[in-house]
Amino acid sequence: QVQLVESGGGLVQAGASLRLSCAASGDTFSSYMMGWFRQVPGKERELIARISWNIGFTRYEDAVKGRFTISRDNSKNMVYLQMNSLTPEDTAVYSCAAGTGPWATDFGFWGQGTQVTVSS
């Protein structure tokens, strides 16, 4: 079981950057796939970035590819999302996510999320 707490959201202007942080509990963090989701009103939660449990293979959705970077520090039980060139379309609640268990390939745990708002 994993508990996740996000931080780093806020209000920024278009073109700005933010770095979100996720603090994870648990003694098997290094074995969990981690990711970031975002959700806007009226739409389903969308997976935008994921990072593997081994040496850090990453995948991104097309909407954020080239602008967002996911990373992790297993020694500190932390995962990050660096967001650059933000646009109003990036406005959403961003949630950190963990796999259902060690070495799992599907997500089963989410934090409460942090709000990111991008103004024109």
RAKARA-V420674 format. One record per residue. RES is the residue in one small letter. OMEGA is omega as a letter, one per 20 degrees, with the letter a starting at -180 (999 if undefined). BURIAL is + if it has 9 or more other C-alpha atoms within 8 Angstrom, else -. Layout:
# RAKARA-V420674
res: {RES | RES}
omega: {OMEGA | OMEGA}
burial: {BURIAL | BURIAL}
This chain:
# RAKARA-V420674
res: {q | v | q | l | v | e | s | g | g | g | l | v | q | a | g | a | s | l | r | l | s | c | a | a | s | g | d | t | f | s | s | y | m | m | g | w | f | r | q | v | p | g | k | e | r | e | l | i | a | r | i | s | w | n | i | g | f | t | r | y | e | d | a | v | k | g | r | f | t | i | s | r | d | n | s | k | n | m | v | y | l | q | m | n | s | l | t | p | e | d | t | a | v | y | s | c | a | a | g | t | g | p | w | a | t | d | f | g | f | w | g | q | g | t | q | v | t | v | s | s}
omega: {a | r | a | r | a | r | r | r | r | r | r | r | r | a | a | r | r | r | r | r | r | r | a | r | r | a | r | a | a | a | a | r | r | a | r | r | r | a | r | a | r | a | r | r | a | r | a | a | r | r | a | a | a | a | r | r | a | r | a | r | a | a | a | a | a | r | a | r | r | r | r | r | a | r | a | a | a | r | a | r | r | a | r | r | a | r | r | r | r | r | a | r | a | a | r | a | r | r | a | r | r | r | r | r | r | a | a | a | r | r | a | r | r | a | r | r | a | a | r | 999}
burial: {- | - | + | + | + | + | + | + | + | - | - | + | + | + | - | + | + | + | + | + | + | + | + | + | + | - | - | - | + | - | + | + | + | + | + | + | + | + | + | + | - | - | - | - | - | - | + | + | + | + | + | + | + | - | - | + | - | + | - | + | + | - | - | + | - | - | + | + | + | + | + | + | - | - | - | - | + | + | + | + | + | + | + | + | + | + | + | + | - | + | + | + | + | + | + | + | + | + | + | + | + | + | + | + | - | - | + | + | + | + | + | - | + | + | + | + | + | + | + | -}
